[in-house]
Amino acid sequence: MSEETQPASPADNLVTTSHTLPSGQAYTATTGTMVLREEVIDDGKFGGLRAKAEMFVTSYTLDGAEPLSRPVTFAFNGGPGSSSVWLHLGVLGPRRVVMGDAGALLPPPYGLADNEESLLSVSDLVFIDPVSTGYSRAAEGEKPEPYHGFTGDIESVGEIIRLWTTRNGRWMSPKFLAGESYGTVRAAALADHLQSRYGMYLNGVMLISSVLDFITGDFNQGNDLSYALYLPTYAAIAHYHGLHGDRPLADVLREAEAYAERDYPWALARGNRLTGEERSAAVSRVAALTGLSADYVDRVDLRIEHIRFFTEVLRSRRRIVGRLDGRFTGWDPDSGREHFSSDPSMNAIMGPYSSALNHYLRAELGYANDLPYEVLTSRVHPWSFKEFEGAHVAVVDKLADAMRANPHLRVHVACGYHDGATPYYAAEHAFAHLPVPAELAANVEFRYYEAGHMMYVHEPSRLRQSADLAAFVLGQQG
């Protein structure tokens, strides 16, 4: 290779350590930054490779496994602006956070324990932090903004997946993606991008707390859809906090879904054409399902915006409920405000995960970096969706494209009933509009948990979800 084509500095900075699972199986952890480079074409001539970004990656590979048959799962969270810490130390990785749960949180500095249910038992794991999250940064002299948007994000994460797969000889391994929240947008688009750009066909995509069509959570004037799709989640949260008496959750959800499917959208669409009797009936029904007063439902014209709900539903108790997880409650300095000042469920999980990650990387994986590890950063904003100018953001079509081109691609969708960020009924709506033939629709499976956005903070859900994900990777039918 000539001097002109030698890769420019910086170089990869990776640390490798050896560990053992509780089962006795040995595994290797490799963590650090991989340099993302682009080809330089100057006046029609190849001018070498230029460093564009340094992306932080942590991988786990089982020692002695046959790489051609051993699955590998590439995992990331969302935000935009989130590192991969949540999936890494919450449910998938070989170590996990111990923080307690809603109503029984542990005090700082929390805990870190072996994850006996880690997906590493059935799949190698690669956790990816997008640019500006974790320890990932733009290269020296480069701007981060090209990665702070839909296409730049997809291309950079896709390139890291290609690099890792190539360098580790895993092109013939079964390959999966696991994304959470905005990571489900990334995963759906990546399934299509990896196929069309590199010819890398996947075996499966795991979508945890899915949001593939942003219109399902758009509470702007003129869009009534979101109000109906959030209703079952409001009912679930009301049920958790005792506002449905001793009724089983399944019964409450069944009633809320039935109303949200037909009568509620009809009532919203009628607007001022509703008769007094029809409006009164709708107000009473929505109030009963959500635990809100009929007076409040009437005053907001039957349209309950989600942050207003989390602030209002327990107002009589001087409490607010979480957006990420409606099981969590907290206090607001002003009990009369309409929108809470912070999310108590985010407050509950940020400390434990930040402490665990910063300790774990240095003390157990041997990786040192004096930069702050950006668990969840606002530095990626404003996030660019220029590709969707004049339209709402949606990747349902991209996932469908990938499935039609690769009819063996399977999709796992995990939903928390108490998730007020990406409601389960909205995910069902998006997949009901997935443009694939019936025989491919059968490749999609849904799993539900009595928890929130990070459903694995609820121990029974974590155990069941771990088993569900392992079964999905192994191709077992639930």
Buried (B, 14 or more C-beta within 10 A) or exposed (E): EEEEEEBEEEEEBBBEEEBEBEEEBEBBBBBBBBBBBEEBEEEEEEEBBBBBBBBBBBBBBBEEBEBEEBBBBBBBBBBBBBBBBBBBBBBBBBBBBEBBBBEEBEEEEBEBEBBEBBBBBBBBBBBBBBBBBBBBBBBEEBEBBBBBBBBBBBBBBBBBBBBBBEEBEBBEBBBBBBBBBBBBBBBBBBBBBBBEBBEBBBBBBBBBBBBBBBBBBBBEEEBBBBBBBBBBBBBBBBBBBEBBEEEEBEEBBEBBBEBBBEBBBEBBEBEEEBEEEBBEBBBEBBBBBBBBBBEBBBEBEBBBBBBBBBBBBBBEEEBBBBBBBBBBBBEBEEEEEEEBEBBBBBBBBBBBBBBBBBEBBEEBBEBEBEEEBBBBBEEBEEBBBEEEEEEBBBBBBBBBBBBEEBEEBBBBBBBBBBBBBBBBBBBBBBBEEBEBEEEBBEBBBBBBBBBBBBBBBBEEBBBBBBBBBBBBBEEEEE
